[in-house]
């Protein structure tokens, strides 16, 4: 990965991190870390990445 690609990816991630903080879904918890405010939200996100889950959608 080039430096340019790494910066592009970082900006992409920060955009969504900032949106979730503004929406009250997560709170900053130190250096590049967050805590989930909604009960079971962490588990839900993990479930969306599990191919065996009903919530899995590879097109997203």
C-alpha distance (Angstrom), angle and dihedral (degrees) to the residues before:
residue distance angle dihedral
X1 . . .
X2 3.77 . .
X3 3.80 124.1 .
X4 3.78 88.8 -108.6
X5 3.80 91.9 53.9
X6 3.80 91.2 47.1
X7 3.80 91.7 51.6
X8 3.79 91.3 47.3
X9 3.81 90.7 51.7
X10 3.81 92.1 47.1
X11 3.81 91.5 51.9
X12 3.80 89.9 48.5
X13 3.81 92.9 51.9
X14 3.81 93.4 44.2
X15 3.80 91.1 53.0
X16 3.81 92.1 58.8
X17 3.81 93.0 39.1
X18 3.80 89.5 55.1
X19 3.82 91.5 48.2
X20 3.80 92.8 51.1
X21 3.81 91.2 48.7
X22 3.81 90.3 50.6
X23 3.81 90.7 49.3
X24 3.79 91.8 50.4
X25 3.80 96.0 -117.1
X26 3.81 95.4 119.7
X27 3.80 138.5 15.8
X28 3.82 127.9 -148.8
X29 3.80 111.9 -99.9
X30 3.76 106.5 -177.6
X31 3.75 134.9 -61.5
X32 3.85 107.3 2.7
X33 3.79 91.1 -28.2
X34 3.80 132.2 117.0
X35 3.79 138.3 -170.5
X36 3.77 123.1 -140.8
X37 3.80 115.1 -122.0
X38 3.80 98.2 -166.6
X39 3.80 117.9 77.9
X40 3.83 111.3 -107.7
X41 3.83 92.9 1.7
X42 3.80 90.8 123.9
X43 3.79 90.1 53.0
X44 3.81 91.5 46.8
X45 3.81 91.7 53.6
X46 3.80 90.9 48.4
X47 3.81 89.3 49.0
X48 3.80 91.6 55.2
X49 3.82 88.3 59.4
X50 3.82 94.8 49.6
X51 3.85 111.6 96.0
X52 3.83 90.0 -152.5
X53 3.81 92.3 57.5
X54 3.79 125.8 97.9
X55 3.82 87.0 -133.9
X56 3.80 93.4 57.7
X57 3.81 114.8 115.3
X58 3.81 115.0 172.0
X59 3.81 90.7 -168.5
X60 3.81 93.8 67.9
